[in-house]
Amino acid sequence: VQLQASGGGLVQAGGSLRLSCAASGSIFSFNDMGWYRQAPGKKRELVADITRDGRTTYADSVKGRFTISRENDKNTVYLQMNSLKPEDTAVYYCNAVLVRVGAREVYWGQGTLVTVSS
């Protein structure tokens, strides 16, 4: 299974970006798909998560600004980021979890850099 993330870049504060992450190599739809981020010198943290049936979870710091969505038939997850702040600067990683009988498999994308200038 491979996750390919895209959409990062440089944006001014207040701007928007949309991240995409496409999973390949699995015939199953992932249970959870999500986005994490890691800023320099900080631990990786959850940004947003979405279950197969559309239930979402957001970090408090992004609620009301970011929206996660997914297309199950394409095994693709998106993160729409609006009203970006300099503190959103980080490498963003997509994540996918597949739960099968007797196994929980976790996959990570390669990361995409988001830089928000003030």
C-alpha positions in Angstrom: 0.0 0.0 0.0 1.3 3.5 -0.9 -0.1 6.9 0.1 0.8 9.8 -2.2 0.2 13.2 -0.7 0.2 16.5 -2.7 -0.9 20.1 -2.5 1.5 21.6 -0.1 3.2 24.9 -0.7 3.8 28.5 0.4 0.9 30.7 1.2 0.4 33.9 3.0 -1.5 34.1 6.2 -5.2 34.1 5.6 -4.9 32.1 2.5 -6.0 28.6 1.6 -4.6 25.3 0.4 -6.1 21.9 -0.4 -4.1 18.7 0.4 -4.9 15.4 -1.3 -3.7 11.9 -0.5 -4.4 9.0 -2.7 -3.9 5.4 -1.5 -3.0 2.7 -3.9 -2.4 -1.0 -3.6 -5.3 -2.0 -1.4 -8.6 -3.5 -2.6 -10.2 -2.6 0.7 -11.6 0.8 1.8 -9.6 2.1 4.7 -11.4 2.4 8.1 -9.9 5.7 9.0 -8.0 8.2 6.9 -6.5 11.4 8.3 -3.9 14.1 8.4 -1.2 14.7 10.9 1.4 17.4 11.0 4.8 18.0 12.5 6.4 21.4 12.9 10.1 21.8 13.5 11.0 20.8 17.0 7.6 19.5 17.8 5.9 16.1 18.0 3.6 14.9 15.2 0.0 15.7 16.0 -3.4 14.8 14.7 -4.9 17.5 12.5 -8.1 15.7 11.3 -9.5 12.2 10.9 -12.4 10.8 9.0 -14.0 7.4 9.2 -15.3 5.3 6.4 -18.9 6.5 7.2 -17.9 10.1 7.4 -17.4 10.8 11.1 -14.8 13.5 11.6 -12.4 14.5 14.3 -10.5 17.8 14.4 -7.7 19.2 16.5 -9.0 22.2 18.4 -6.5 24.5 16.7 -8.0 23.9 13.3 -11.7 23.6 14.0 -13.7 25.9 11.9 -10.8 26.5 9.5 -10.0 23.0 8.1 -12.3 20.5 6.5 -11.5 16.9 5.9 -13.3 14.8 3.3 -12.8 11.5 1.5 -13.8 9.5 -1.5 -14.1 5.9 -0.5 -14.2 4.5 -4.0 -10.9 6.2 -4.8 -9.3 5.7 -1.4 -8.5 9.4 -1.4 -8.6 11.9 1.5 -8.6 15.6 1.3 -7.8 18.5 3.6 -9.2 21.9 2.8 -7.3 24.5 4.8 -8.7 28.0 5.0 -7.7 31.0 7.1 -4.2 29.7 7.4 -1.9 31.0 10.1 1.9 30.9 10.5 1.5 28.4 13.2 0.0 26.0 10.7 3.4 25.7 9.1 4.5 22.1 9.2 5.0 18.9 7.2 1.6 17.3 6.7 1.4 13.6 6.6 -1.6 11.5 5.5 -2.5 8.4 7.3 -4.7 5.4 6.6 -5.8 2.6 8.9 -7.1 -0.7 7.7 -8.6 -3.1 10.2 -9.1 -6.7 9.3 -9.7 -9.8 11.3 -6.7 -10.1 13.6 -4.8 -7.2 12.2 -4.6 -3.4 12.3 -2.5 -1.9 9.5 -1.3 1.7 9.6 0.1 3.4 6.6 1.8 6.8 6.2 2.3 9.1 3.2 5.7 10.8 2.5 4.7 14.2 3.8 4.0 17.5 2.1 5.3 20.8 3.4 3.0 23.7 4.1 4.5 27.0 4.8 2.4 30.0 5.9 4.1 33.4 5.8 3.0 36.3 8.0 
